[in-house]
Amino acid sequence: MAEKKSSGKKTAAKKSAAKKAPAKAAAKKPASAKPAAPPPQRIEYKPREARAFQRSTRQSPYKMRLVIDQIRGKTVNEALSLLAFSKKHAAKQIEKVLRSAVANAENAARNENETLDVDVLFVKHAIINEGIKMKRWTPAAMGRATPMYKRTSHVEIIVAERAPGAR
């Protein structure tokens, strides 16, 4: 048993000596070699985003989705012109949210002291979620009452800048 302990100590001493030797050799290298130049730094393009919500819009999500599917992925100018000439009531509500998202993008750019061209903004994300259902009752035959659900929607729109050169 005693032999194993002492042999273990010798190997540990040899290992530490082996680790120190390369470190000393690296320190003895001449300093005349030029340090490697750092790689050129590229300015990475980070598109700005802005979002806007409208909660509990008093229209069913199904009817609102028919309109919002038309503007998803389009530029802001195209989307606003499409909404302006739509006959659907949902178009007015969605137009308000889209204008709010554009205003939020302009405000964020102003706070960062940067310029923002509204013509390069596009609708990156546009969804309609189901809101609360208002439960009401309507009279039915023989003195009964049947439930009515007045559905609401949550509108969420995110606008972002297109990358330069992207279409």
DRENMARTOR-568128 format. One record per residue: x, y, z of N, C-alpha, C, O in turn. Coordinates in nm, 3 decimals, m for minus. Each point is the difference from the previous one (the first is absolute). Layout:
<sites>
     n_px     n_py     n_pz    ca_px    ca_py    ca_pz     c_px     c_py     c_pz     o_px     o_py     o_pz
        X        Y        Z        X        Y        Z        X        Y        Z        X        Y        Z
...
</sites>
This chain:
<sites>
     n_px     n_py     n_pz    ca_px    ca_py    ca_pz     c_px     c_py     c_pz     o_px     o_py     o_pz
    0.081   m0.119    0.000   m0.081    0.119    0.000    0.086    0.125    0.000   m0.032    0.098   m0.067
    0.142   m0.101    0.144    0.085    0.117    0.010    0.065    0.031   m0.134    0.023    0.116   m0.034
    0.007   m0.222   m0.042    0.065    0.021   m0.129   m0.093    0.071   m0.098    0.044    0.084   m0.079
   m0.172   m0.117    0.085   m0.095    0.061   m0.093   m0.015    0.149    0.028   m0.010    0.080   m0.093
    0.009   m0.043    0.219   m0.015    0.142    0.034    0.121    0.079   m0.048   m0.014    0.108   m0.056
    0.132   m0.163    0.079    0.119    0.076   m0.040    0.011    0.007   m0.151    0.041    0.103   m0.054
   m0.078   m0.210   m0.016    0.007    0.005   m0.146   m0.103    0.099   m0.054    0.023    0.064   m0.102
   m0.137   m0.053    0.170   m0.102    0.096   m0.042    0.050    0.142    0.018   m0.031    0.088   m0.081
    0.108   m0.064    0.187    0.053    0.134    0.022    0.104    0.034   m0.105    0.009    0.115   m0.045
    0.070   m0.213    0.005    0.102    0.026   m0.101   m0.065    0.035   m0.134    0.045    0.091   m0.070
   m0.150   m0.163    0.036   m0.064    0.029   m0.130   m0.067    0.137    0.004   m0.002    0.071   m0.101
   m0.052   m0.034    0.214   m0.061    0.132    0.012    0.106    0.109   m0.013   m0.025    0.103   m0.062
    0.143   m0.126    0.119    0.109    0.096   m0.010    0.050    0.010   m0.143    0.030    0.108   m0.049
   m0.023   m0.224   m0.019    0.044    0.000   m0.139   m0.099    0.076   m0.088    0.039    0.073   m0.091
   m0.169   m0.092    0.119   m0.103    0.066   m0.081    0.008    0.151    0.018   m0.010    0.074   m0.098
    0.027   m0.028    0.220    0.006    0.145    0.022    0.126    0.058   m0.064   m0.004    0.112   m0.051
    0.114   m0.185    0.054    0.122    0.047   m0.063   m0.018    0.005   m0.152    0.051    0.090   m0.067
   m0.124   m0.188    0.013   m0.024   m0.002   m0.144   m0.089    0.116   m0.041    0.016    0.055   m0.109
   m0.109   m0.017    0.194   m0.087    0.113   m0.032    0.076    0.131    0.004   m0.028    0.090   m0.080
    0.123   m0.076    0.171    0.074    0.124    0.015    0.101    0.020   m0.113    0.027    0.114   m0.039
    0.030   m0.221   m0.012    0.103    0.010   m0.102   m0.050    0.069   m0.127    0.068    0.090   m0.048
   m0.184   m0.128   m0.009   m0.045    0.070   m0.122   m0.032    0.147    0.027    0.019    0.084   m0.087
   m0.067   m0.054    0.205   m0.032    0.139    0.030    0.127    0.085    0.000   m0.002    0.113   m0.047
    0.113   m0.169    0.099    0.127    0.074    0.000    0.051    0.016   m0.142    0.054    0.105   m0.035
   m0.071   m0.208   m0.046    0.047    0.007   m0.139   m0.079    0.105   m0.078    0.056    0.071   m0.083
   m0.186   m0.060    0.111   m0.083    0.099   m0.070    0.040    0.141    0.042   m0.007    0.093   m0.081
    0.049   m0.077    0.206    0.039    0.132    0.048    0.132    0.044   m0.059    0.027    0.120   m0.007
    0.059   m0.214   m0.038    0.133    0.033   m0.053   m0.003    0.037   m0.148    0.105    0.031   m0.057
   m0.225   m0.033   m0.008   m0.007    0.032   m0.142    0.036    0.147   m0.020   m0.030    0.082    0.086
    0.092   m0.050   m0.196    0.037    0.140   m0.023   m0.125    0.087   m0.023   m0.099   m0.046   m0.057
    0.107    0.169    0.100   m0.112    0.092   m0.009   m0.001    0.073   m0.134   m0.082    0.090   m0.020
    0.172   m0.126   m0.072    0.009    0.071   m0.127   m0.114   m0.036   m0.094   m0.024    0.073   m0.097
   m0.048   m0.182    0.121   m0.111   m0.040   m0.088   m0.115    0.099    0.015   m0.036    0.039    0.111
   m0.023    0.002   m0.225   m0.109    0.096    0.004   m0.129   m0.069    0.047   m0.027   m0.113   m0.039
   m0.050    0.181    0.122   m0.127   m0.060    0.042   m0.096   m0.005   m0.118    0.004    0.084   m0.090
   m0.092   m0.184    0.091   m0.096   m0.017   m0.109   m0.100    0.116    0.002   m0.048    0.040    0.106
    0.018    0.012   m0.223   m0.095    0.111   m0.010   m0.140   m0.052    0.029   m0.036   m0.109   m0.045
   m0.043    0.185    0.118   m0.137   m0.045    0.027   m0.081   m0.001   m0.130    0.026    0.081   m0.089
   m0.123   m0.171    0.078   m0.080   m0.004   m0.124   m0.081    0.128   m0.014   m0.039    0.061    0.100
    0.013   m0.019   m0.223   m0.075    0.125   m0.019   m0.141   m0.015    0.056   m0.066   m0.103   m0.018
    0.022    0.206    0.086   m0.134   m0.004    0.060   m0.100    0.051   m0.101    0.015    0.109   m0.056
   m0.119   m0.189    0.036   m0.106    0.041   m0.091   m0.113    0.059    0.082   m0.028   m0.045    0.111
   m0.035    0.142   m0.165   m0.117    0.058    0.065   m0.118   m0.088   m0.036   m0.042   m0.004   m0.115
   m0.009   m0.064    0.213   m0.110   m0.093   m0.025   m0.131    0.077   m0.008   m0.028    0.088    0.081
   m0.051   m0.123   m0.180   m0.129    0.065   m0.016   m0.100   m0.062    0.096   m0.024   m0.120   m0.005
   m0.033    0.201    0.091   m0.101   m0.047    0.093   m0.130    0.074   m0.031   m0.012    0.119    0.027
   m0.084   m0.189   m0.082   m0.124    0.069   m0.032   m0.074    0.042    0.126   m0.003   m0.073    0.099
   m0.055    0.192   m0.105   m0.079    0.048    0.113   m0.142   m0.054   m0.014   m0.053   m0.015   m0.110
   m0.005   m0.012    0.222   m0.138   m0.047    0.003   m0.080    0.087    0.095    0.054    0.059    0.094
   m0.182   m0.053   m0.120   m0.092    0.068    0.091   m0.130   m0.077   m0.004   m0.036   m0.059   m0.101
   m0.033    0.060    0.213   m0.123   m0.077    0.006   m0.111    0.083    0.061    0.023    0.100    0.068
   m0.145   m0.145   m0.094   m0.117    0.066    0.056   m0.107   m0.106    0.023   m0.011   m0.097   m0.075
   m0.067    0.118    0.179   m0.107   m0.091    0.037   m0.131    0.077    0.012   m0.001    0.119    0.029
   m0.107   m0.188   m0.051   m0.131    0.051    0.036   m0.074   m0.116    0.064   m0.021   m0.104   m0.061
   m0.018    0.124    0.184   m0.065   m0.106    0.077   m0.151    0.017   m0.005   m0.052    0.111   m0.004
   m0.017   m0.222    0.005   m0.147   m0.006    0.010   m0.070    0.083   m0.106   m0.092    0.077    0.031
    0.135   m0.091   m0.155   m0.070    0.062   m0.111   m0.134   m0.069   m0.016   m0.007   m0.122    0.001
   m0.098    0.198   m0.014   m0.136   m0.056    0.005   m0.041   m0.055   m0.137   m0.095    0.049   m0.061
    0.167   m0.151    0.015   m0.036   m0.072   m0.121    0.058   m0.140    0.008    0.103   m0.022    0.064
   m0.169   m0.073   m0.127    0.043   m0.139    0.013    0.134   m0.022   m0.069    0.029    0.064   m0.102
    0.053   m0.153    0.156    0.132   m0.024   m0.058   m0.007   m0.053   m0.143    0.086    0.030   m0.082
   m0.188   m0.109    0.053   m0.011   m0.057   m0.135   m0.012    0.111   m0.104    0.066   m0.005   m0.104
   m0.149    0.104    0.131   m0.019    0.111   m0.094    0.125    0.086   m0.010    0.032    0.052   m0.107
    0.039   m0.036    0.218    0.122    0.082   m0.001    0.112   m0.070   m0.075    0.081    0.065   m0.068
   m0.074   m0.198    0.078    0.108   m0.073   m0.066   m0.012    0.006   m0.152    0.101   m0.006   m0.070
   m0.223    0.019    0.019   m0.019    0.013   m0.144    0.073    0.123   m0.054    0.052   m0.003   m0.111
   m0.048    0.109    0.190    0.064    0.125   m0.043    0.151   m0.005    0.025    0.079    0.041   m0.085
   m0.040   m0.091    0.201    0.143    0.007    0.035    0.084   m0.093   m0.085    0.120    0.022   m0.018
   m0.181   m0.128   m0.036    0.074   m0.090   m0.088    0.041    0.071   m0.130    0.097   m0.041   m0.064
   m0.170    0.145    0.026    0.031    0.071   m0.123    0.122    0.091    0.013    0.067    0.027   m0.099
   m0.037    0.020    0.220    0.109    0.097    0.014    0.130   m0.061    0.051    0.103    0.067   m0.002
   m0.106   m0.190    0.048    0.120   m0.061    0.058    0.111   m0.010   m0.105   m0.022   m0.055   m0.108
    0.142    0.109    0.140    0.115   m0.006   m0.089    0.010    0.116   m0.098    0.102    0.014   m0.067
   m0.203    0.068    0.057    0.002    0.112   m0.093    0.071    0.120    0.062    0.018    0.006    0.121
    0.022    0.089   m0.206    0.058    0.123    0.052   m0.111    0.079    0.070   m0.118   m0.024   m0.023
    0.158    0.116    0.107   m0.097    0.077    0.077   m0.089    0.083   m0.092   m0.121    0.011    0.023
    0.180    0.048   m0.128   m0.080    0.082   m0.091   m0.105   m0.083   m0.074   m0.114    0.043   m0.016
    0.154   m0.163   m0.029   m0.096   m0.088   m0.067   m0.111   m0.041    0.096   m0.117   m0.001   m0.038
    0.154   m0.033    0.160   m0.098   m0.045    0.098   m0.099    0.110    0.035   m0.120   m0.024    0.009
    0.170    0.146    0.010   m0.089    0.111    0.034   m0.096    0.033   m0.114   m0.117    0.030    0.024
    0.166   m0.036   m0.147   m0.090    0.028   m0.113   m0.104   m0.111   m0.015   m0.115    0.028   m0.033
    0.154   m0.152    0.056   m0.095   m0.110   m0.007   m0.107    0.013    0.109   m0.118   m0.024   m0.026
    0.159    0.062    0.146   m0.096    0.014    0.110   m0.091    0.120   m0.020   m0.116   m0.002    0.041
    0.167    0.107   m0.102   m0.080    0.122   m0.019   m0.118   m0.024   m0.093   m0.105    0.062    0.016
    0.122   m0.151   m0.113   m0.106   m0.023   m0.097   m0.079   m0.128    0.025   m0.082   m0.040   m0.083
    0.105   m0.023    0.195   m0.075   m0.121    0.034   m0.136    0.037    0.058   m0.012    0.100    0.071
   m0.090   m0.180   m0.100   m0.134    0.027    0.049   m0.024   m0.060    0.138   m0.100    0.030    0.064
    0.190   m0.113   m0.018   m0.019   m0.071    0.127    0.020    0.094    0.119    0.085    0.090   m0.004
   m0.163   m0.111    0.108    0.013    0.079    0.123    0.135   m0.029    0.067    0.058    0.087    0.064
   m0.010   m0.209   m0.078    0.128   m0.039    0.061    0.116    0.080   m0.057    0.100    0.020    0.069
   m0.112    0.025   m0.193    0.110    0.074   m0.063    0.029    0.129    0.074    0.116    0.041    0.011
   m0.220    0.025    0.041    0.021    0.124    0.074    0.076   m0.026    0.129    0.090    0.077    0.036
   m0.125   m0.184    0.034    0.068   m0.032    0.125    0.146   m0.038   m0.025    0.089    0.042    0.074
   m0.066   m0.122   m0.177    0.136   m0.044   m0.031    0.083    0.118   m0.049    0.120    0.007    0.030
   m0.180    0.086   m0.103    0.073    0.118   m0.047    0.049    0.084    0.118    0.111    0.053   m0.004
   m0.193   m0.039    0.107    0.041    0.074    0.119    0.124   m0.063    0.064    0.093    0.070    0.039
   m0.094   m0.202   m0.029    0.112   m0.070    0.064    0.125    0.013   m0.086    0.110    0.019    0.053
   m0.125   m0.030   m0.185    0.115    0.012   m0.089    0.061    0.140    0.007    0.122    0.014    0.004
   m0.206    0.088   m0.002    0.052    0.137    0.013    0.071    0.020    0.134    0.099    0.072    0.008
   m0.150   m0.136    0.096    0.064    0.009    0.131    0.137   m0.067   m0.001    0.094    0.051    0.061
   m0.082   m0.165   m0.128    0.128   m0.069   m0.009    0.103    0.084   m0.075    0.117    0.005    0.038
   m0.160    0.062   m0.146    0.090    0.086   m0.076    0.044    0.118    0.087    0.117    0.038   m0.001
   m0.210    0.019    0.074    0.035    0.111    0.089    0.096   m0.045    0.110    0.090    0.075    0.038
   m0.108   m0.197    0.012    0.094   m0.053    0.100    0.139   m0.017   m0.059    0.099    0.025    0.069
   m0.090   m0.068   m0.195    0.130   m0.015   m0.066    0.067    0.136   m0.016    0.120    0.013    0.022
   m0.196    0.087   m0.062    0.056    0.135   m0.016    0.047    0.055    0.134    0.105    0.063    0.008
   m0.182   m0.087    0.095    0.037    0.049    0.133    0.127   m0.068    0.051    0.086    0.065    0.058
   m0.074   m0.196   m0.081    0.120   m0.072    0.043    0.123    0.051   m0.074    0.106    0.014    0.060
   m0.119    0.014   m0.190    0.112    0.053   m0.077    0.037    0.140    0.049    0.119    0.033    0.008
   m0.217    0.047    0.023    0.026    0.136    0.051    0.073   m0.006    0.133    0.090    0.081    0.024
   m0.127   m0.174    0.062    0.067   m0.013    0.130    0.145   m0.044   m0.013    0.082    0.032    0.085
   m0.051   m0.106   m0.192    0.137   m0.048   m0.022    0.080    0.096   m0.088    0.115   m0.029   m0.036
   m0.174    0.144    0.000    0.063    0.099   m0.088    0.041   m0.062   m0.133    0.110    0.027   m0.050
   m0.197   m0.107   m0.006    0.025   m0.063   m0.129   m0.113    0.038   m0.095   m0.106    0.046    0.042
    0.131   m0.066   m0.170   m0.103    0.030   m0.099   m0.076   m0.128   m0.033    0.052   m0.111    0.009
   m0.177    0.130   m0.046   m0.084   m0.114   m0.037   m0.080    0.038   m0.123   m0.071    0.100   m0.002
    0.084   m0.181   m0.101   m0.079    0.020   m0.121   m0.123   m0.091    0.010    0.013   m0.122    0.001
   m0.129    0.182    0.005   m0.124   m0.076    0.018   m0.028   m0.087   m0.123   m0.069   m0.101    0.011
    0.124    0.139   m0.126   m0.024   m0.078   m0.122    0.066   m0.138    0.003   m0.039   m0.087   m0.077
    0.138    0.065    0.164    0.064   m0.131    0.006   m0.061   m0.090    0.107    0.042   m0.115    0.016
   m0.139    0.165    0.057   m0.066   m0.083    0.101   m0.096   m0.097   m0.066   m0.065    0.033   m0.100
    0.055   m0.153    0.156   m0.096   m0.099   m0.048   m0.065   m0.068    0.118    0.051    0.006    0.112
   m0.162   m0.070   m0.136   m0.076   m0.069    0.105    0.066   m0.136    0.020   m0.019   m0.092   m0.080
    0.097    0.080    0.186    0.075   m0.122    0.025   m0.087   m0.107    0.066    0.010   m0.118   m0.032
   m0.094    0.161    0.124   m0.079   m0.095    0.079   m0.136    0.063    0.024   m0.009    0.111    0.052
   m0.096   m0.180   m0.089   m0.135    0.054    0.020   m0.093   m0.116    0.033   m0.024   m0.088   m0.083
   m0.028    0.088    0.205   m0.089   m0.108    0.040   m0.120    0.056    0.075    0.002    0.111    0.054
   m0.106   m0.192   m0.053   m0.121    0.030    0.075   m0.020   m0.115    0.098   m0.009   m0.116   m0.040
    0.003    0.149    0.167   m0.028   m0.100    0.103   m0.141    0.021    0.053   m0.057    0.109   m0.010
    0.003   m0.213    0.067   m0.134    0.009    0.054    0.003    0.068    0.136    0.081   m0.034    0.085
   m0.169    0.131   m0.067   m0.011    0.069    0.128   m0.108   m0.064    0.085   m0.040   m0.115   m0.022
   m0.007    0.190    0.120   m0.103   m0.054    0.088   m0.134   m0.006   m0.074   m0.024    0.074   m0.095
   m0.061   m0.163    0.140   m0.135   m0.009   m0.056   m0.095    0.063    0.100   m0.006   m0.042    0.116
   m0.067    0.140   m0.160   m0.101    0.059    0.087   m0.124   m0.088   m0.008   m0.054   m0.023   m0.108
    0.010   m0.025    0.223   m0.114   m0.092    0.002   m0.127    0.078    0.029   m0.013    0.066    0.104
   m0.080   m0.075   m0.196   m0.128    0.067    0.013   m0.110   m0.104   m0.020    0.025   m0.111   m0.045
   m0.146    0.149    0.079   m0.113   m0.093   m0.011   m0.108    0.063   m0.087   m0.025    0.120    0.006
   m0.037   m0.202   m0.085   m0.110    0.046   m0.084   m0.123   m0.086    0.028    0.013   m0.120    0.026
   m0.131    0.177   m0.032   m0.120   m0.079    0.029   m0.023   m0.110   m0.104    0.030    0.017   m0.118
   m0.083   m0.126    0.165   m0.031   m0.112   m0.088   m0.144   m0.043    0.026   m0.069    0.059    0.084
    0.025   m0.159   m0.153   m0.139   m0.045    0.010   m0.029   m0.057    0.139    0.089   m0.051    0.067
   m0.213    0.062   m0.027   m0.053   m0.057    0.125    0.073    0.052    0.123    0.023   m0.075    0.095
    0.013    0.202   m0.096    0.058    0.062    0.118    0.145   m0.034    0.028    0.052    0.035    0.105
    0.012   m0.100   m0.197    0.141   m0.035    0.020    0.090    0.113   m0.049   m0.046    0.098   m0.060
    0.177   m0.114    0.089    0.100    0.094   m0.051    0.113   m0.080   m0.061    0.039   m0.104    0.053
    0.015    0.152   m0.165    0.113   m0.068   m0.063    0.121    0.095    0.003   m0.016    0.122   m0.010
    0.135   m0.180    0.023    0.119    0.086    0.010    0.040    0.058   m0.136   m0.020   m0.062   m0.104
    0.075    0.182    0.108    0.061    0.066   m0.115    0.143    0.035    0.040    0.023    0.051    0.109
    0.070   m0.078   m0.197    0.139    0.033    0.028    0.042    0.113   m0.093    0.002   m0.016   m0.122
    0.032    0.130    0.179    0.051    0.113   m0.079    0.151   m0.010    0.005    0.062    0.025    0.104
   m0.004   m0.062   m0.216    0.143   m0.031   m0.004    0.084    0.126   m0.020   m0.042    0.096   m0.064
    0.162   m0.100    0.120    0.095    0.110   m0.016    0.132   m0.054   m0.052    0.022   m0.122    0.001
    0.065    0.211   m0.046    0.127   m0.039   m0.060    0.114    0.083    0.057   m0.020    0.114    0.042
    0.138   m0.172   m0.043    0.122    0.072    0.032    0.082    0.009   m0.129    0.030   m0.102   m0.062
    0.005    0.223    0.022    0.077    0.023   m0.122    0.145    0.027    0.038    0.026    0.081    0.090
    0.067   m0.147   m0.156    0.143    0.021    0.024    0.070    0.017   m0.134   m0.010   m0.087   m0.087
    0.081    0.197    0.069    0.072    0.028   m0.124    0.142    0.042    0.034    0.021    0.084    0.087
    0.076   m0.144   m0.157    0.141    0.037    0.013    0.048    0.045   m0.137   m0.012   m0.073   m0.098
    0.068    0.194    0.092    0.060    0.049   m0.124    0.151    0.003    0.019    0.049    0.022    0.111
    0.025   m0.045   m0.220    0.145   m0.002    0.005    0.056    0.059   m0.129   m0.069    0.011   m0.101
    0.196    0.026    0.108    0.069    0.050   m0.118    0.046   m0.118   m0.084    0.042   m0.103    0.054
   m0.049    0.119   m0.184    0.055   m0.102   m0.087    0.152    0.020   m0.008    0.049    0.112    0.004
    0.022   m0.223   m0.015    0.145    0.009   m0.016    0.031    0.067   m0.133   m0.076   m0.016   m0.095
    0.186    0.091    0.087    0.034    0.066   m0.126    0.020   m0.105   m0.110    0.072   m0.099    0.019
   m0.134    0.121   m0.132    0.013   m0.093   m0.111   m0.101   m0.113    0.004   m0.016   m0.069   m0.101
   m0.051    0.047    0.212   m0.100   m0.107    0.008   m0.132    0.050   m0.057   m0.029    0.120    0.004
   m0.046   m0.210   m0.057   m0.130    0.039   m0.055   m0.108   m0.078    0.068   m0.118    0.019   m0.031
</sites>
